[in-house]
Amino acid sequence: MNNNQCPTIEWAPFEIAEHVTEEMLLNAADVLEQEFLLRQPGYISRELLKKDERHWVDLVYWRSPQDAAFAAKAANESEVCYQYFSLMVGVENAESGISHLTQMKVWQNNKA
């Protein structure tokens, strides 16, 4: 598999604001999924990971780095994204604190 076939993984850690509950975040994450991400070219999937009560990570899979960049630009103009980001501490735009990684290899336990 060459790099052109490997997905781009967006690592987006964030901290939720003190007034934000887990339920509020999960509801906003669902809206973001339905109203924004599913409409973006190259979007594959997403995982929402929880470290502790206030620290989370959005793990988003894109077809390419270009698709991830296009979505980040669109996110900066999206009211849905603004509402999601408003639940977080220190997130000013779609590029705040994120990294893009290329998935090089995947191992799976097929016995599990």
C-alpha positions, 0 to 999 in steps of 0.5 A: 500500500502506498501513501496515496492509498493510506488514510489521513488521520486527524488527531484533535485533542481538546478540553471541554469548558467547565460548564459543559456536560458529557451529554452536551458534548455528545449531542453536539458531536452528533450534530457535527457528524450529521450536519457537517462531516458527512457532507465533506468530501473524503470523510471516512469515519470518526471516533470520539475518545475520552481521557478524563472528565474534561479531556477528549480527542476527536479522531477523524479519518480522511481519504487524503491530506487535501480532503482534511485541509478542505474540511478544516477550511470549510469548518472555519465558515460553519455555524455547526462547527462554531457551536461545537468548538464553543464547548471547548477551551482555547479552540479558536478555529478548526486548525487549533491544536490538531495534527494530521498523520498518515496511517502506514499499517494496521494490525488486527486481532481476527481472533477477538 
